[in-house]
């Protein structure tokens, strides 16, 4: 059976995520977010999916193939307001498209729909982050007009020595 690359462009609907989509979204994320896909600081797990869905359900979208009803992509975002700032920022937290549906415009449609929803909420800037070595993601987002990349430095502190010391100290 020919895959989407050999056949004509698949018919995909972008819609709001529903609670029944959560298992498919989670499993698609497991397929896409592997050790081969550099990730900054978040870990893909069921809490990410349910947490995003419970926090901002209207900013959680799925791409569903019409013929099969299969979820072939998703985007999950949130908004951030800073105290004493008139600006609201949008943040695309998670996005994935099944490998066999990549390069068909599914990801672009997800981002554009999410951007439209955020613009309707008064968001002024949509942000996304990715690992500096994730060339595919950088190319994709630059192609959609994202610009001005800024390097970030993430530091970590091993708290095991502190934990051991605190356990030995009397309360």
CORGIFEN-V173353 format. One record per pair of residues at least 12 apart in sequence whose C-alpha atoms are under 8 Angstrom apart, sorted by sequence separation. I is the first residue (numbers start at 1). J is the second residue. D is the distance in whole Angstrom. If there is no record, write none. Layout:
# CORGIFEN-V173353
i=I j=J d=D
i=I j=J d=D
This chain:
# CORGIFEN-V173353
i=62 j=74 d=4
i=78 j=90 d=6
i=79 j=91 d=6
i=95 j=107 d=8
i=61 j=74 d=5
i=62 j=75 d=7
i=77 j=90 d=7
i=78 j=91 d=5
i=30 j=44 d=7
i=60 j=74 d=7
i=61 j=75 d=5
i=77 j=91 d=5
i=78 j=92 d=7
i=29 j=44 d=7
i=60 j=75 d=6
i=61 j=76 d=6
i=77 j=92 d=4
i=78 j=93 d=7
i=59 j=75 d=8
i=60 j=76 d=4
i=76 j=92 d=6
i=77 j=93 d=5
i=59 j=76 d=6
i=60 j=77 d=6
i=75 j=92 d=7
i=76 j=93 d=6
i=77 j=94 d=7
i=59 j=77 d=5
i=75 j=93 d=8
i=76 j=94 d=5
i=26 j=45 d=7
i=59 j=78 d=6
i=75 j=94 d=6
i=76 j=95 d=6
i=132 j=151 d=8
i=26 j=46 d=6
i=74 j=94 d=8
i=75 j=95 d=4
i=56 j=77 d=7
i=74 j=95 d=6
i=75 j=96 d=7
i=56 j=78 d=6
i=73 j=95 d=7
i=74 j=96 d=6
i=26 j=49 d=7
i=53 j=76 d=8
i=73 j=96 d=5
i=74 j=97 d=7
i=25 j=49 d=8
i=52 j=76 d=7
i=73 j=97 d=4
i=52 j=77 d=8
i=72 j=97 d=6
i=73 j=98 d=6
i=52 j=78 d=8
i=72 j=98 d=5
i=22 j=49 d=7
i=22 j=50 d=7
i=90 j=118 d=6
i=72 j=101 d=7
i=73 j=106 d=7
i=90 j=123 d=6
i=73 j=107 d=7
i=88 j=122 d=7
i=89 j=123 d=5
i=90 j=124 d=8
i=92 j=126 d=7
i=75 j=110 d=6
i=88 j=123 d=5
i=89 j=124 d=6
i=90 j=125 d=6
i=91 j=126 d=6
i=92 j=127 d=6
i=93 j=128 d=7
i=17 j=53 d=8
i=74 j=110 d=7
i=75 j=111 d=7
i=87 j=123 d=7
i=88 j=124 d=6
i=89 j=125 d=5
i=90 j=126 d=4
i=91 j=127 d=5
i=92 j=128 d=5
i=93 j=129 d=8
i=108 j=144 d=7
i=25 j=62 d=8
i=77 j=114 d=7
i=87 j=124 d=6
i=88 j=125 d=7
i=89 j=126 d=6
i=90 j=127 d=6
i=91 j=128 d=6
i=92 j=129 d=8
i=89 j=127 d=7
i=75 j=114 d=8
i=79 j=118 d=8
i=17 j=57 d=7
i=16 j=57 d=8
i=17 j=58 d=8
i=16 j=58 d=6
i=16 j=59 d=7
i=17 j=60 d=5
i=63 j=106 d=7
i=16 j=60 d=6
i=17 j=61 d=5
i=28 j=72 d=8
i=79 j=123 d=8
i=16 j=61 d=4
i=17 j=62 d=5
i=28 j=73 d=8
i=15 j=61 d=6
i=16 j=62 d=6
i=25 j=71 d=7
i=14 j=61 d=7
i=15 j=62 d=6
i=24 j=71 d=6
i=63 j=110 d=7
i=14 j=62 d=6
i=15 j=63 d=7
i=25 j=73 d=8
i=62 j=110 d=8
i=14 j=63 d=5
i=15 j=64 d=8
i=25 j=74 d=7
i=61 j=110 d=7
i=13 j=63 d=6
i=14 j=64 d=6
i=21 j=71 d=8
i=12 j=63 d=6
i=13 j=64 d=5
i=12 j=64 d=5
i=13 j=65 d=6
i=12 j=65 d=4
i=13 j=66 d=6
i=61 j=114 d=8
i=11 j=65 d=6
i=12 j=66 d=6
i=10 j=65 d=7
i=11 j=66 d=6
i=59 j=114 d=7
i=11 j=67 d=7
i=59 j=117 d=7
i=59 j=118 d=8
i=32 j=96 d=7
i=32 j=97 d=8
i=32 j=98 d=7
i=29 j=96 d=7
i=31 j=98 d=8
i=32 j=99 d=8
i=28 j=96 d=8
i=28 j=97 d=8
i=28 j=98 d=7
i=40 j=130 d=6
i=39 j=130 d=7
i=40 j=131 d=5
i=38 j=130 d=8
i=39 j=131 d=6
i=38 j=131 d=6
i=10 j=104 d=8
i=12 j=106 d=7
i=5 j=100 d=7
i=9 j=104 d=7
i=14 j=109 d=7
i=38 j=133 d=7
i=4 j=100 d=7
i=5 j=101 d=8
i=14 j=110 d=7
i=38 j=134 d=6
i=3 j=100 d=7
i=4 j=101 d=7
i=37 j=134 d=7
i=14 j=113 d=8
